[in-house]
Amino acid sequence: MNPIRTRFAPSPTGFLHLGNIRSALFPWAFARHHHGAFILRIEDTDQERSTPDAVQAIIDAMAWLGLDCDEGPYFQMQRMDRYRAVLADMLTRGLAYRCYTSPGELEVLRAEQMARGEKPRYDGRWRPENVRDRRPPEGVAPVIRFRNPDAGIVAWNDAVKGAIEIANAELDDLVIARADGSPTYNFCVVVDDLDMRITHVIRGDDHVNNTPRQINIMRALGAEPPIYAHLPTVLTPEGDKLSKRHGARGVLQYRDDGYVPEAVVNYLARLGWAHGDAEVFGVDEFVGWFDLSGLTSSPGRFDPDKLKWLNHEHLKRLPDPELASRLAPFLAAAGIEAGHGPPIARVAALLKDRAATLTEMAEAAGYFYRSVDVDPALLAGQVSAANRGALTELHAEFADLHWTREMIGTALKAAAERHGLKPAQVMMPLRVLVAGTLKTPAIDAVLELVGRDATRARMKVGLRI
């Protein structure tokens, strides 16, 4: 059996969104599962829209998600000599021919066919058997068309959609090189897949209509086509196709917003594939389980809330030192000097049950490293004549207290009991005084990390003592 070889072949005409990158994830996972090769091919023949920045964005997005390639990136624009050689060979062998039909003639042909209720298609007027002694018109640069089979069907067993067949009579003679000599998409793809020995083409189902044409060209060149697996469309929450036009965000925007790659891979894997009831899993588990039989043919609907939930689950799974290393850049981006305060790993461990993204965690971590501006209205709603005495006593008691979470918690409860208060009547105002918010992890754990001096200083300001 030939080794598995898959590919991801994006066009560098803009950023990759989640729907795009899923077409990289599945062939990557399939190659890794079978110890095969994963190839990156940049289809950059659209020179007007292709940009170096878009190429770099593709490479950066794949690197962030850990989708490493074994070969490439290959660039189609660097393979033009190869395409021209194949075109010349096809012309020589009668597999292709020059067509001098002008755009105006094609429009007239299309209008006549539609008026008769026929499907618009090229009528083969410049096929060699139809030309006879007709001479090419002067001053018209021809296109090159593939001579599609006239009869029979082109069929394949799609690994996702099942058996598909198209009558060759439905397919006209495809243009494989434009009048300026540049090869077209469907032709380049076939040559690339042949040269790169691709065994499995795993791509979006918007390519289903291209597949019969590519199969016919491939067979004309003497090769058997690869196995095709056409992935179902990814939809927006509203049911539209996920696209830039419908608000899709670039993959790297999720990185910048504090999502971790393990969560994005996990989410994309579940968007069109399943392994039993597995919901939260790591990249290695995914690769170990992945098989084409788990792919579904139904469209997946993007759910940002589900992605955020998964991100939270993966944050909680990370060891505290690893979580700290990932949090550090977000603290710096928020202007927080983490060197002047508690170890980041301890802060991350305390916050990871509450923050769904690294950005949220960095925002929540601010009070561990710098003083807070307390909303006077919030403070007035928490500090009253009933609890001010207990808080003032605690400020003094904290000066000599053995500063551990256990001892802090004991002191808070004792102060509340002495003053006939519920523990929350002491703990909630302390949250406001020290953290500037009512929403924190356990206040005894927070105070331990904030530290004795910072805690007392903030209490002094808020209580005006």
VMD Tcl script that draws the C-alpha trace (Angstrom):
set ca {
  {0.00 0.00 0.00}
  {1.30 3.44 -0.91}
  {2.03 5.75 2.02}
  {-0.74 8.22 2.85}
  {-0.14 11.67 1.40}
  {-2.60 14.53 2.00}
  {-2.50 18.23 1.29}
  {-3.90 21.62 2.23}
  {-4.06 23.99 -0.73}
  {-5.30 27.46 0.27}
  {-5.39 30.56 -1.92}
  {-3.53 33.48 -0.29}
  {-6.23 36.05 -0.97}
  {-7.14 36.94 2.63}
  {-7.06 35.66 6.18}
  {-7.96 32.09 7.12}
  {-11.16 31.71 9.11}
  {-12.23 28.62 11.02}
  {-14.07 27.14 8.06}
  {-10.91 27.41 5.94}
  {-8.52 25.98 8.50}
  {-10.76 22.96 9.13}
  {-9.81 21.89 5.59}
  {-6.22 21.76 6.86}
  {-6.98 20.09 10.19}
  {-8.61 16.93 8.85}
  {-6.00 16.06 6.17}
  {-3.27 16.83 8.70}
  {-4.85 14.53 11.28}
  {-5.39 11.79 8.69}
  {-1.75 11.92 7.63}
  {-0.53 11.93 11.22}
  {-2.82 9.03 12.20}
  {-1.45 6.90 9.36}
  {2.18 8.11 9.72}
  {1.94 9.64 6.27}
  {2.92 13.00 4.82}
  {1.03 16.30 4.94}
  {1.83 18.81 2.19}
  {1.18 22.56 2.15}
  {0.55 23.97 -1.32}
  {-0.14 27.66 -1.89}
  {-2.43 28.17 -4.89}
  {-1.31 31.67 -5.78}
  {-2.21 31.87 -9.47}
  {-4.64 34.73 -8.76}
  {-1.85 37.29 -8.79}
  {-4.16 40.28 -8.48}
  {-5.51 39.11 -5.11}
  {-2.66 37.01 -3.73}
  {-0.40 38.79 -1.25}
  {2.73 37.90 0.76}
  {0.91 38.97 3.93}
  {-1.84 36.45 3.25}
  {0.75 33.71 2.68}
  {2.39 34.54 6.00}
  {-1.01 34.57 7.73}
  {-1.64 31.03 6.45}
  {1.73 29.83 7.71}
  {1.32 31.60 11.07}
  {-2.21 30.22 11.62}
  {-1.09 26.68 10.89}
  {1.96 27.05 13.13}
  {-0.18 28.34 16.01}
  {-2.52 25.35 15.72}
  {0.40 22.93 15.44}
  {-0.49 21.80 11.92}
  {3.07 21.15 10.81}
  {3.67 20.13 7.21}
  {6.17 17.56 5.96}
  {6.64 19.21 2.57}
  {6.16 22.73 1.31}
  {5.00 25.28 1.09}
  {4.94 24.77 -2.65}
  {3.81 27.72 -4.77}
  {1.92 27.21 -8.01}
  {3.48 30.31 -9.57}
  {6.86 28.60 -9.25}
  {5.58 25.58 -11.20}
  {4.55 27.33 -14.41}
  {7.19 25.56 -16.54}
  {5.81 22.22 -15.39}
  {2.24 23.21 -16.28}
  {3.29 24.43 -19.73}
  {5.10 21.16 -20.39}
  {2.00 19.13 -19.51}
  {-0.19 21.39 -21.67}
  {2.14 20.92 -24.63}
  {2.08 17.16 -24.14}
  {-1.72 17.10 -23.97}
  {-1.98 19.09 -27.20}
  {0.42 16.71 -28.92}
  {-1.52 13.65 -27.77}
  {-4.92 15.07 -28.68}
  {-6.07 15.29 -25.08}
  {-6.54 19.03 -25.46}
  {-7.02 21.50 -28.30}
  {-6.90 25.20 -29.06}
  {-10.24 26.98 -29.11}
  {-10.64 30.32 -30.91}
  {-14.23 31.02 -29.84}
  {-14.46 34.65 -28.74}
  {-16.22 35.73 -25.54}
  {-18.90 37.36 -27.69}
  {-19.54 34.12 -29.54}
  {-19.80 32.25 -26.24}
  {-22.41 34.75 -25.01}
  {-24.50 34.26 -28.18}
  {-24.21 30.48 -27.82}
  {-25.28 30.66 -24.18}
  {-28.30 32.86 -25.00}
  {-29.44 30.53 -27.78}
  {-29.16 27.45 -25.57}
  {-31.07 29.06 -22.72}
  {-33.79 30.21 -25.14}
  {-34.22 26.55 -26.12}
  {-34.35 25.51 -22.46}
  {-30.97 23.79 -22.65}
  {-28.16 23.84 -20.13}
  {-25.54 26.39 -21.27}
  {-22.34 24.62 -22.31}
  {-19.59 24.92 -24.86}
  {-20.54 23.04 -28.03}
  {-17.11 21.75 -29.06}
  {-16.99 23.80 -32.25}
  {-13.16 23.92 -32.24}
  {-12.65 20.24 -31.52}
  {-10.31 18.83 -34.18}
  {-13.03 16.60 -35.62}
  {-15.33 19.62 -36.02}
  {-12.83 22.03 -37.53}
  {-12.04 20.23 -40.79}
  {-10.28 22.78 -43.03}
  {-11.38 25.85 -41.09}
  {-8.46 28.17 -40.40}
  {-8.02 29.95 -37.07}
  {-9.15 33.59 -37.19}
  {-6.38 36.13 -37.31}
  {-5.62 38.19 -34.22}
  {-7.47 35.85 -31.80}
  {-5.41 34.30 -29.02}
  {-6.86 30.84 -28.33}
  {-7.60 29.21 -25.03}
  {-6.74 25.55 -24.52}
  {-9.61 23.20 -23.73}
  {-9.51 19.68 -22.31}
  {-11.26 17.19 -24.56}
  {-13.77 15.73 -22.12}
  {-15.14 12.22 -22.83}
  {-18.40 12.34 -24.77}
  {-20.17 9.35 -23.25}
  {-20.31 7.37 -20.04}
  {-20.12 8.63 -16.50}
  {-17.48 9.81 -14.12}
  {-18.02 8.29 -10.69}
  {-16.28 8.14 -7.35}
  {-17.04 6.89 -3.88}
  {-16.72 9.97 -1.73}
  {-15.48 9.14 1.78}
  {-18.03 11.56 3.25}
  {-20.89 11.79 0.77}
  {-20.87 8.26 -0.58}
  {-21.28 7.27 -4.22}
  {-21.45 10.20 -6.68}
  {-21.68 9.98 -10.44}
  {-22.00 12.57 -13.20}
  {-22.77 11.93 -16.85}
  {-19.97 13.12 -19.09}
  {-22.63 14.61 -21.35}
  {-23.21 17.15 -18.55}
  {-19.59 18.32 -18.68}
  {-18.30 20.48 -21.50}
  {-14.69 20.87 -22.63}
  {-13.07 22.73 -19.75}
  {-10.67 25.61 -20.41}
  {-7.34 24.50 -18.95}
  {-5.26 27.47 -20.16}
  {-6.41 31.03 -20.75}
  {-5.72 33.10 -23.85}
  {-2.66 34.61 -22.14}
  {-1.27 31.11 -21.63}
  {-1.86 30.96 -17.88}
  {-3.19 27.59 -16.67}
  {-6.53 27.39 -14.85}
  {-7.32 26.13 -11.37}
  {-8.72 22.69 -12.20}
  {-5.77 21.87 -14.45}
  {-3.10 23.02 -11.96}
  {-4.72 21.04 -9.15}
  {-4.58 17.82 -11.16}
  {-0.92 18.27 -12.13}
  {-0.01 19.16 -8.55}
  {-1.86 16.20 -7.05}
  {-0.20 13.86 -9.54}
  {3.31 15.24 -9.03}
  {2.94 15.30 -5.26}
  {1.49 11.78 -5.20}
  {-1.55 12.80 -3.20}
  {-3.52 9.75 -2.06}
  {-6.40 11.50 -0.28}
  {-7.98 14.85 -1.09}
  {-9.88 16.08 1.96}
  {-11.49 19.44 1.24}
  {-14.69 21.48 1.45}
  {-17.78 20.34 -0.41}
  {-17.76 23.55 -2.48}
  {-15.27 21.58 -4.62}
  {-17.65 18.70 -5.41}
  {-18.50 20.21 -8.82}
  {-14.81 20.40 -9.69}
  {-14.14 16.77 -8.85}
  {-15.54 15.05 -11.98}
  {-13.56 17.40 -14.22}
  {-10.39 16.77 -12.25}
  {-10.94 13.00 -12.34}
  {-11.35 13.05 -16.12}
  {-8.18 15.10 -16.63}
  {-6.27 12.83 -14.26}
  {-7.40 9.68 -16.05}
  {-6.57 11.23 -19.41}
  {-3.03 11.69 -18.10}
  {-2.88 7.99 -17.28}
  {-3.35 8.09 -13.52}
  {-6.00 6.92 -11.11}
  {-7.47 9.70 -8.96}
  {-6.99 9.90 -5.21}
  {-9.69 9.16 -2.67}
  {-11.91 12.21 -2.21}
  {-13.57 13.30 1.02}
  {-15.69 16.44 0.75}
  {-16.31 18.09 4.09}
  {-19.71 19.59 4.86}
  {-20.13 23.34 4.95}
  {-19.61 25.30 8.17}
  {-22.54 27.61 8.85}
  {-22.86 30.73 10.98}
  {-25.21 30.66 13.99}
  {-27.80 32.26 11.68}
  {-27.46 29.50 9.08}
  {-25.38 31.30 6.43}
  {-22.16 29.84 5.06}
  {-19.31 30.88 7.35}
  {-17.33 33.45 5.39}
  {-15.67 36.84 5.69}
  {-18.84 38.37 4.30}
  {-20.86 36.88 7.16}
  {-18.58 37.95 9.98}
  {-16.07 35.10 10.14}
  {-13.00 36.08 12.15}
  {-9.45 35.19 11.23}
  {-7.88 32.22 13.00}
  {-5.15 34.42 14.46}
  {-7.76 36.71 15.98}
  {-8.68 33.86 18.32}
  {-5.02 33.59 19.31}
  {-4.93 37.32 20.05}
  {-8.19 37.08 22.00}
  {-6.75 34.54 24.40}
  {-7.92 31.23 23.01}
  {-5.52 28.29 23.20}
  {-4.80 26.18 20.09}
  {-5.80 22.93 21.80}
  {-9.34 24.28 22.25}
  {-9.63 25.53 18.66}
  {-8.42 22.16 17.31}
  {-10.84 20.36 19.63}
  {-13.72 22.55 18.51}
  {-12.97 22.26 14.79}
  {-12.56 18.50 15.10}
  {-16.08 18.23 16.51}
  {-17.42 20.45 13.73}
  {-18.10 17.67 11.27}
  {-16.49 14.67 12.97}
  {-17.22 12.59 16.03}
  {-15.67 9.84 18.10}
  {-18.38 8.32 20.23}
  {-19.41 10.76 22.96}
  {-15.98 12.36 23.31}
  {-16.42 16.10 23.77}
  {-13.26 17.49 25.36}
  {-10.03 15.94 24.15}
  {-6.42 16.78 23.39}
  {-4.66 16.92 20.04}
  {-2.91 13.58 20.54}
  {-6.21 11.89 21.37}
  {-7.78 13.40 18.26}
  {-4.97 12.17 16.00}
  {-5.12 8.73 17.58}
  {-8.87 8.46 17.00}
  {-9.21 10.19 13.65}
  {-10.58 8.29 10.70}
  {-12.57 9.35 7.66}
  {-15.48 7.15 8.78}
  {-16.13 9.59 11.63}
  {-16.82 12.49 9.25}
  {-20.44 13.54 8.91}
  {-22.17 14.81 5.78}
  {-24.37 17.33 7.60}
  {-23.32 20.99 7.77}
  {-21.79 22.10 11.06}
  {-23.04 25.25 12.75}
  {-20.44 27.48 14.36}
  {-21.28 28.18 17.99}
  {-19.02 30.83 19.58}
  {-20.34 30.02 23.05}
  {-19.39 26.36 22.65}
  {-15.92 27.35 21.49}
  {-15.49 29.58 24.52}
  {-16.69 26.81 26.82}
  {-14.17 24.41 25.30}
  {-11.44 26.99 25.69}
  {-12.25 27.25 29.38}
  {-12.09 23.47 29.72}
  {-8.67 23.39 28.09}
  {-7.37 26.23 30.25}
  {-8.36 24.23 33.33}
  {-6.52 21.20 31.95}
  {-3.19 23.00 31.54}
  {-0.58 22.50 34.27}
  {-0.16 25.71 36.25}
  {3.42 26.44 35.04}
  {2.34 26.01 31.41}
  {-0.73 28.14 31.95}
  {1.48 30.81 33.51}
  {3.80 30.90 30.50}
  {0.84 31.39 28.19}
  {-0.73 34.03 30.42}
  {2.43 36.11 30.76}
  {2.24 37.80 27.31}
  {-1.38 38.77 27.94}
  {-0.46 40.33 31.28}
  {2.25 42.33 29.54}
  {-0.19 43.40 26.81}
  {-2.54 44.63 29.54}
  {0.27 46.76 31.00}
  {0.70 44.55 34.04}
  {4.23 44.19 35.42}
  {3.97 40.67 36.76}
  {7.48 40.79 38.19}
  {6.16 42.98 41.02}
  {3.71 40.63 42.65}
  {2.85 36.99 43.26}
  {4.07 34.21 40.95}
  {1.98 34.09 37.78}
  {1.45 30.34 38.19}
  {-0.30 30.84 41.53}
  {-2.49 33.62 40.13}
  {-3.37 31.52 37.09}
  {-4.24 28.54 39.28}
  {-6.64 30.72 41.27}
  {-8.30 32.33 38.26}
  {-8.58 29.45 35.80}
  {-11.91 28.24 37.13}
  {-13.43 31.65 36.38}
  {-11.75 32.96 33.22}
  {-12.71 31.43 29.86}
  {-9.85 33.03 27.89}
  {-6.34 34.22 28.59}
  {-7.52 37.76 27.89}
  {-10.19 37.49 30.55}
  {-7.67 35.98 32.94}
  {-5.23 38.85 32.36}
  {-8.00 41.40 32.94}
  {-9.02 39.65 36.14}
  {-5.43 39.45 37.39}
  {-4.85 43.19 37.56}
  {-5.57 43.63 41.26}
  {-2.87 41.10 42.19}
  {-0.19 43.37 40.77}
  {-1.38 46.95 41.16}
  {-3.63 49.12 43.31}
  {-7.25 49.47 42.28}
  {-9.57 52.40 41.74}
  {-12.65 51.57 43.75}
  {-16.02 52.83 42.57}
  {-17.29 55.04 45.45}
  {-20.86 53.90 44.90}
  {-19.82 50.25 45.04}
  {-17.79 50.88 48.18}
  {-20.65 52.75 49.84}
  {-22.94 49.84 49.16}
  {-20.64 47.42 50.96}
  {-18.99 49.31 53.81}
  {-21.48 50.46 56.42}
  {-21.66 51.36 60.07}
  {-22.55 47.73 60.75}
  {-19.32 46.25 59.43}
  {-16.83 49.12 59.50}
  {-15.69 48.19 63.01}
  {-14.94 44.59 62.01}
  {-13.02 45.75 58.94}
  {-11.02 48.27 60.96}
  {-10.10 45.57 63.49}
  {-9.01 43.26 60.69}
  {-6.77 45.97 59.26}
  {-4.95 46.12 62.60}
  {-4.97 42.34 63.11}
  {-3.48 41.72 59.67}
  {-0.29 43.54 60.69}
  {0.86 40.60 62.82}
  {-1.13 37.74 61.33}
  {0.71 34.68 60.03}
  {-0.05 35.36 56.34}
  {-1.51 32.10 55.02}
  {-4.85 31.44 53.45}
  {-5.95 29.31 56.40}
  {-5.10 31.94 58.99}
  {-6.68 34.74 56.91}
  {-9.89 32.75 56.53}
  {-10.01 32.05 60.27}
  {-9.48 35.74 61.06}
  {-12.32 36.82 58.73}
  {-14.81 34.41 60.25}
  {-13.78 35.32 63.80}
  {-14.19 39.07 63.11}
  {-17.64 38.49 61.65}
  {-18.69 36.41 64.66}
  {-17.41 38.98 67.16}
  {-19.55 41.66 65.53}
  {-22.61 39.52 65.00}
  {-22.23 39.56 61.23}
  {-22.54 36.93 58.55}
  {-19.18 36.04 56.98}
  {-20.28 37.58 53.66}
  {-20.79 40.94 55.40}
  {-17.03 40.99 55.97}
  {-15.82 39.17 52.89}
  {-17.76 41.14 50.27}
  {-16.54 44.58 51.40}
  {-13.00 43.18 51.56}
  {-13.33 42.15 47.93}
  {-14.27 45.70 47.00}
  {-11.55 47.28 49.15}
  {-8.74 45.06 47.87}
  {-9.83 43.98 44.38}
  {-12.27 46.72 43.38}
  {-14.93 44.17 42.44}
  {-17.47 41.86 44.00}
  {-16.40 38.97 41.79}
  {-13.22 37.24 42.87}
  {-12.14 33.75 43.85}
  {-12.23 32.90 47.56}
  {-11.23 36.10 49.32}
  {-8.83 34.40 51.75}
  {-6.90 32.99 48.75}
  {-6.96 36.38 47.03}
  {-5.61 38.22 50.09}
  {-2.84 35.67 50.53}
  {-1.59 36.34 47.00}
  {-2.12 40.10 47.06}
  {0.08 40.15 50.15}
  {-0.12 41.65 53.60}
  {1.29 45.09 52.81}
  {-0.83 45.69 49.68}
  {-3.95 44.40 51.43}
  {-3.54 46.71 54.42}
  {-2.63 49.67 52.21}
  {-5.78 49.29 50.12}
  {-7.94 48.80 53.19}
  {-6.48 51.96 54.70}
  {-7.35 54.01 51.62}
  {-10.87 52.64 51.34}
  {-11.69 52.82 55.04}
  {-9.88 56.13 55.50}
  {-8.06 55.01 58.62}
}
mol new
graphics top color blue
foreach p $ca { graphics top sphere $p radius 0.5 }
foreach p [lrange $ca 0 end-1] q [lrange $ca 1 end] { graphics top cylinder $p $q radius 0.2 }
display resetview
